[in-house]
Amino acid sequence: MRSVFRWQPGKALTAVLVALLASTGIVALGTTASAAVQPATLSIEKSGPSGDDLPLVPGEPFNYVITIQCSYLVPNSGCYNASVTDTIPAPLEPAGNPAVVSDGNTATVSTDGNSFSVDFVTTFLDPTDPGSGMLGGTTATITVPVVVPEDVNYDYNADDIVNTAEFSADNPDTATVSDDHTVQIDVPLELDTEVSKTFDPDEAVAADGEPTLVTIDASNQSGTGVESLAVSEPAPGSGSTTFAYLALDSLTITSVPAGADQVVISVDTGGGLEEISVADLADVSLPYVVDLSGVDLDEVVGLQVSFLDDDGALIEDGEGAQIQVGLTQRDPGEAHRRRGGR
């Protein structure tokens, strides 16, 4: 019997197509699609001294504590390139490197002056979501040691000192979050000056009428701006007998402190200091020779030059003045009498 083959167009076409595919080496393979990185949710909380622990005082150490959390739905993955950044605000200073505690996470700490960053570098184990950062569902605590400097400037007294930390990640549509903490410092005001005095000539024969020029330099060393700077001769409480041997002859102001608006001149002729002149420094040309025409110079036993701030600008720390006091040697017998001798 003869075999009969019937032409079936649909099947033949299919067979030919399969043959062609096979002959050209084209093979259809199954693939696994990579998972897209999902948004994450970040949270942060910053704490430090509060309540009865405030205000802080110079030299006091304390800790800021930063607590963060990464929330992410995909297992074995999380917040990509998660990082915490912070800058310790002046006048506070770092007292050591931040310490990081976080179960299941690895982190590196970098510092630069008062700034630091904590970068999470945990490798994610989900092959469809490769990368590194902070695992989803975990928390971390960062302890930041800080100290108030012993020499903190009085300008910071009672100010709100705000420290802000930020927490970020590279996940799409994931907002950076931040939190801050505020402290205050109780800085005692310790007014201080620096004074130097020179004589020209620095020695001479005790002859009646012999001239001497005393140059006095004084500056504010209070660590902050002040409202006044007074230069006295002799220094209060010093017991100096300068004017027993020397009589006032002239008074010249050669420099004034920035921030001062007025200068007040007072002399003591035996009954305490009395003002003899007040001048606006805006109207004064240096060197400024003080008019002593109304003063009994032979009776002067003390003087004071006071520089005043009248507009709130303050005489800043380090600013100073110079005055020159012209004196003449008294008759030695007169000097002896003024000292209580006979």
Buried (B, 14 or more C-beta within 10 A) or exposed (E): EEEEEEEEEEEEEEEEEEEEEEEEEEEEEEEEEEEEBBEBBBEBBBEBBEEEEBBBEBEBEBBBEBBBBBBBEBEBBBBBBBBBBBBBBEBBBBBEEBEBEBEEBBBEBEEEEBEBBBBBBBEBEEEEBBBBBBBBEBBBEBBBBBBBBEEBBBBBBEBEBEBBBBBBBBBEEBEEBBBEBBBBBBBEEEEEBEBEBEBEEEEEEEEEEBBBBBBBBBBBBBBBBBBBBBBBBBBEEEEEEBBBBBBBBBBBBEBBBEBBBBBBBBBBBEEEBEEBBEBEBEEEEEEBEBEBEEBEBEBBBBBBBBBBBEEEEBBBBEBBBBBBBBBBBBEEEBBBEBEEEE
